[in-house]
Amino acid sequence: MDARKKWGITAIVTGVLFVAIGVIVMVTTATPVWVAVAITVVDVVCSAIGLVLLAKPVPPA
């Protein structure tokens, strides 16, 4: 896979992650602890297959 396609997949994964975190933060009164764990798991899985998240979001407390 060339670098352009890899970057495109990474952008999609990062975008979906940001949207999911946005929805969670909007609908809950406090950010659940598991959100940070989920972000880390997604980061590890992406890194294992050679994709690096464009930005690692830090959800508000």
N, CA, C and O atoms as a MOPAC input file, in Angstrom:
PM7 MOZYME 1SCF
protein

 N      0.85600 1    -1.17600 1     0.00000 1
 C      0.00000 1     0.00000 1     0.00000 1
 C      0.90100 1     1.23700 1     0.00000 1
 O      1.86100 1     1.32200 1     0.76600 1
 N      0.57600 1     2.18000 1    -0.86300 1
 C      1.42100 1     3.37300 1    -0.92700 1
 C      1.06600 1     4.35300 1     0.20100 1
 O      0.04100 1     4.21400 1     0.86900 1
 N      1.92200 1     5.32100 1     0.38600 1
 C      1.79400 1     6.26300 1     1.51000 1
 C      0.51600 1     7.08600 1     1.42400 1
 O     -0.06400 1     7.42200 1     2.45600 1
 N      0.06800 1     7.41800 1     0.22600 1
 C     -1.13500 1     8.22500 1     0.05600 1
 C     -2.38000 1     7.48100 1     0.53900 1
 O     -3.22400 1     8.05900 1     1.22300 1
 N     -2.49400 1     6.19800 1     0.18500 1
 C     -3.63400 1     5.40100 1     0.63000 1
 C     -3.59300 1     5.17700 1     2.14000 1
 O     -4.62500 1     5.20400 1     2.81100 1
 N     -2.39300 1     4.95600 1     2.66200 1
 C     -2.23000 1     4.75600 1     4.09700 1
 C     -2.66800 1     6.00800 1     4.86600 1
 O     -3.32800 1     5.90900 1     5.90000 1
 N     -2.29600 1     7.18600 1     4.35200 1
 C     -2.68400 1     8.44200 1     4.99800 1
 C     -4.19400 1     8.62700 1     4.92100 1
 O     -4.80000 1     9.11500 1     5.87500 1
 N     -4.80900 1     8.25200 1     3.81800 1
 C     -6.25800 1     8.35700 1     3.66800 1
 C     -6.99400 1     7.48500 1     4.67600 1
 O     -7.96500 1     7.93700 1     5.28200 1
 N     -6.55900 1     6.26500 1     4.86400 1
 C     -7.16200 1     5.37200 1     5.85300 1
 C     -6.96900 1     5.94100 1     7.25000 1
 O     -7.88700 1     5.89900 1     8.06900 1
 N     -5.80400 1     6.46300 1     7.52500 1
 C     -5.52900 1     7.06000 1     8.82700 1
 C     -6.44300 1     8.25900 1     9.07500 1
 O     -6.93700 1     8.43300 1    10.19000 1
 N     -6.67300 1     9.07500 1     8.06900 1
 C     -7.55200 1    10.23500 1     8.20900 1
 C     -8.98200 1     9.80000 1     8.50400 1
 O     -9.66200 1    10.42500 1     9.31700 1
 N     -9.44300 1     8.73700 1     7.85300 1
 C    -10.79200 1     8.22500 1     8.09500 1
 C    -10.91400 1     7.69700 1     9.52500 1
 O    -11.88000 1     8.01200 1    10.22000 1
 N     -9.94200 1     6.89600 1     9.96600 1
 C     -9.97300 1     6.33800 1    11.32200 1
 C     -9.94900 1     7.45500 1    12.36100 1
 O    -10.70800 1     7.42200 1    13.33000 1
 N     -9.08100 1     8.44300 1    12.16100 1
 C     -8.99300 1     9.56200 1    13.09600 1
 C    -10.30500 1    10.34500 1    13.12000 1
 O    -10.77000 1    10.73300 1    14.19100 1
 N    -10.89900 1    10.57800 1    11.96400 1
 C    -12.16600 1    11.30200 1    11.88900 1
 C    -13.28700 1    10.58000 1    12.61100 1
 O    -14.05100 1    11.19900 1    13.35100 1
 N    -13.39200 1     9.26900 1    12.40200 1
 C    -14.42500 1     8.48000 1    13.07800 1
 C    -14.20300 1     8.52000 1    14.58800 1
 O    -15.16200 1     8.62500 1    15.35300 1
 N    -12.96100 1     8.43800 1    15.01600 1
 C    -12.63800 1     8.49200 1    16.44100 1
 C    -13.05100 1     9.84200 1    17.03400 1
 O    -13.63600 1     9.88900 1    18.11600 1
 N    -12.75000 1    10.93600 1    16.33400 1
 C    -13.12300 1    12.27300 1    16.81500 1
 C    -14.64500 1    12.42500 1    16.90000 1
 O    -15.15200 1    12.99100 1    17.86800 1
 N    -15.37100 1    11.93100 1    15.91100 1
 C    -16.83200 1    12.02800 1    15.92500 1
 C    -17.39600 1    11.22700 1    17.10000 1
 O    -18.28600 1    11.70400 1    17.80300 1
 N    -16.88800 1    10.02100 1    17.31300 1
 C    -17.36800 1     9.18900 1    18.42100 1
 C    -17.12300 1     9.86500 1    19.76400 1
 O    -17.99800 1     9.86100 1    20.63000 1
 N    -15.94900 1    10.43800 1    19.94000 1
 C    -15.64600 1    11.12800 1    21.20100 1
 C    -16.53500 1    12.35500 1    21.35400 1
 O    -17.00800 1    12.63800 1    22.45500 1
 N    -16.76500 1    13.07500 1    20.28500 1
 C    -17.64800 1    14.23800 1    20.33500 1
 C    -19.04800 1    13.87800 1    20.76900 1
 O    -19.64600 1    14.58000 1    21.58400 1
 N    -19.58100 1    12.78900 1    20.23300 1
 C    -20.92500 1    12.35000 1    20.60800 1
 C    -20.95500 1    11.94000 1    22.07500 1
 O    -21.88700 1    12.30000 1    22.79400 1
 N    -19.96500 1    11.20300 1    22.52400 1
 C    -19.91300 1    10.76100 1    23.92100 1
 C    -19.85700 1    11.96400 1    24.86200 1
 O    -20.56800 1    12.00200 1    25.86600 1
 N    -19.02100 1    12.93800 1    24.54100 1
 C    -18.88400 1    14.11600 1    25.39500 1
 C    -20.17500 1    14.93600 1    25.39100 1
 O    -20.54200 1    15.51600 1    26.41300 1
 N    -20.86400 1    14.98700 1    24.25100 1
 C    -22.10500 1    15.74700 1    24.16000 1
 C    -23.24800 1    15.12300 1    24.95300 1
 O    -24.02500 1    15.84500 1    25.57800 1
 N    -23.36400 1    13.80900 1    24.94100 1
 C    -24.53800 1    13.16800 1    25.53800 1
 C    -24.35300 1    12.75800 1    26.99400 1
 O    -25.33100 1    12.40900 1    27.65400 1
 N    -23.14900 1    12.78900 1    27.50400 1
 C    -22.93700 1    12.42000 1    28.90200 1
 C    -22.60100 1    13.66000 1    29.72700 1
 O    -22.13200 1    14.66900 1    29.20100 1
 N    -22.85300 1    13.55900 1    31.03000 1
 C    -22.54500 1    14.68700 1    31.90700 1
 C    -21.08500 1    14.69600 1    32.31800 1
 O    -20.53600 1    15.75000 1    32.63800 1
 N    -20.45100 1    13.52800 1    32.31300 1
 C    -19.02000 1    13.41800 1    32.61900 1
 C    -18.42300 1    12.39400 1    31.66000 1
 O    -19.06800 1    11.39800 1    31.33400 1
 N    -17.21700 1    12.62900 1    31.21700 1
 C    -16.58300 1    11.72100 1    30.28800 1
 C    -16.26100 1    10.40300 1    30.99300 1
 O    -15.56500 1    10.40600 1    32.00900 1
 N    -16.75700 1     9.27800 1    30.47000 1
 C    -16.47000 1     7.98300 1    31.08300 1
 C    -14.97200 1     7.65500 1    31.03700 1
 O    -14.26700 1     8.05100 1    30.10900 1
 N    -14.50900 1     6.93900 1    32.03600 1
 C    -13.09200 1     6.57700 1    32.11800 1
 C    -12.67700 1     5.71000 1    30.93700 1
 O    -11.54000 1     5.79600 1    30.47300 1
 N    -13.58600 1     4.88000 1    30.44900 1
 C    -13.23500 1     3.95300 1    29.38000 1
 C    -12.94500 1     4.64300 1    28.04400 1
 O    -12.39100 1     4.01800 1    27.14100 1
 N    -13.30600 1     5.90300 1    27.90800 1
 C    -13.04000 1     6.61000 1    26.65200 1
 C    -11.53500 1     6.72100 1    26.41600 1
 O    -11.06000 1     6.47200 1    25.30800 1
 N    -10.78800 1     7.09100 1    27.44600 1
 C     -9.33100 1     7.19000 1    27.31100 1
 C     -8.71400 1     5.82700 1    26.99700 1
 O     -7.77500 1     5.72900 1    26.20700 1
 N     -9.24700 1     4.78200 1    27.62100 1
 C     -8.75400 1     3.41900 1    27.35500 1
 C     -9.04800 1     3.03700 1    25.90700 1
 O     -8.19800 1     2.45100 1    25.23600 1
 N    -10.23900 1     3.36100 1    25.42600 1
 C    -10.61200 1     3.04300 1    24.04500 1
 C     -9.70900 1     3.76700 1    23.04500 1
 O     -9.31000 1     3.19100 1    22.03300 1
 N     -9.39300 1     5.01900 1    23.33000 1
 C     -8.49300 1     5.77400 1    22.44600 1
 C     -7.12500 1     5.10600 1    22.39300 1
 O     -6.53000 1     4.98300 1    21.32200 1
 N     -6.63100 1     4.67900 1    23.53800 1
 C     -5.33100 1     4.00900 1    23.59300 1
 C     -5.36500 1     2.69500 1    22.82200 1
 O     -4.41700 1     2.37700 1    22.10400 1
 N     -6.44100 1     1.93000 1    22.96100 1
 C     -6.56300 1     0.65700 1    22.23900 1
 C     -6.57500 1     0.89200 1    20.73200 1
 O     -5.89400 1     0.18500 1    19.98900 1
 N     -7.34000 1     1.87600 1    20.28000 1
 C     -7.37800 1     2.19900 1    18.85300 1
 C     -5.98600 1     2.61800 1    18.36900 1
 O     -5.55800 1     2.22800 1    17.28200 1
 N     -5.29400 1     3.40100 1    19.16800 1
 C     -3.94200 1     3.84700 1    18.81400 1
 C     -2.99200 1     2.65400 1    18.69100 1
 O     -2.20000 1     2.58200 1    17.75200 1
 N     -3.07300 1     1.72600 1    19.63300 1
 C     -2.19100 1     0.54800 1    19.60400 1
 C     -2.49900 1    -0.33000 1    18.39200 1
 O     -1.58300 1    -0.79300 1    17.71200 1
 N     -3.78000 1    -0.56000 1    18.12100 1
 C     -4.15800 1    -1.38300 1    16.97700 1
 C     -3.69900 1    -0.73200 1    15.67500 1
 O     -3.14000 1    -1.40100 1    14.80500 1
 N     -3.93400 1     0.56300 1    15.54400 1
 C     -3.50100 1     1.26800 1    14.33100 1
 C     -1.98300 1     1.21600 1    14.17900 1
 O     -1.47400 1     1.00900 1    13.07700 1
 N     -1.27100 1     1.40000 1    15.26400 1
 C      0.19000 1     1.34800 1    15.20800 1
 C      0.67400 1    -0.04100 1    14.80700 1
 O      1.66100 1    -0.17400 1    14.08400 1
 N     -0.02100 1    -1.07200 1    15.27400 1
 C      0.37000 1    -2.44500 1    14.95200 1
 C      0.23900 1    -2.74600 1    13.46400 1
 O      0.99600 1    -3.55200 1    12.92300 1
 N     -0.72500 1    -2.09700 1    12.79600 1
 C     -0.87800 1    -2.34700 1    11.36200 1
 C     -0.20700 1    -1.26700 1    10.50600 1
 O     -0.38800 1    -1.21700 1     9.29000 1
 N      0.56400 1    -0.41100 1    11.16500 1
 C      1.35700 1     0.56100 1    10.42900 1
 C      0.71300 1     1.91100 1    10.20200 1
 O      1.21100 1     2.70200 1     9.40000 1
 N     -0.38600 1     2.19600 1    10.89000 1
 C     -1.04400 1     3.49200 1    10.76600 1
 C     -0.82400 1     4.27400 1    12.04900 1
 O     -0.91500 1     3.71900 1    13.14400 1
 N     -0.54000 1     5.54100 1    11.91700 1
 C     -0.34000 1     6.38200 1    13.08900 1
 C     -1.45400 1     7.42200 1    13.10100 1
 O     -1.62700 1     8.15600 1    12.12800 1
 N     -2.21800 1     7.49200 1    14.20600 1
 C     -3.29200 1     8.46900 1    14.28200 1
 C     -2.74400 1     9.86900 1    14.04400 1
 O     -1.64700 1    10.19900 1    14.49400 1
 N     -3.51100 1    10.68800 1    13.33500 1
 C     -3.05000 1    12.03400 1    13.00200 1
 C     -2.95700 1    12.91000 1    14.24600 1
 O     -2.10700 1    13.79800 1    14.32100 1
 N     -3.80900 1    12.66900 1    15.19900 1
 C     -3.76500 1    13.39000 1    16.47700 1
 C     -4.40700 1    12.47300 1    17.50000 1
 O     -5.40600 1    11.81700 1    17.20400 1
 N     -3.85900 1    12.42100 1    18.67200 1
 C     -4.42700 1    11.58400 1    19.72300 1
 C     -5.24100 1    12.48200 1    20.62100 1
 O     -4.67400 1    13.23800 1    21.41000 1
 N     -6.57000 1    12.41900 1    20.52100 1
 C     -7.40400 1    13.32200 1    21.30100 1
 C     -7.36800 1    13.02300 1    22.78900 1
 O     -7.23500 1    11.87000 1    23.19900 1
 N     -7.48600 1    14.05400 1    23.58100 1
 C     -7.58500 1    13.91700 1    25.03300 1
 C     -8.97100 1    14.40400 1    25.42200 1
 O     -9.24800 1    15.60200 1    25.36400 1
 N     -9.84700 1    13.48100 1    25.82000 1
 C    -11.20600 1    13.90100 1    26.16700 1
 C    -11.22100 1    14.75500 1    27.42700 1
 O    -10.39300 1    14.55600 1    28.31700 1
 N    -12.14700 1    15.69900 1    27.51400 1
 C    -12.23300 1    16.52700 1    28.70900 1
 C    -12.69400 1    15.70000 1    29.91300 1
 O    -13.39100 1    14.69800 1    29.75600 1
 N    -12.30400 1    16.12500 1    31.09700 1
 C    -12.67700 1    15.39100 1    32.31700 1
 C    -14.10800 1    15.64600 1    32.69300 1
 O    -14.58900 1    15.11100 1    33.69200 1

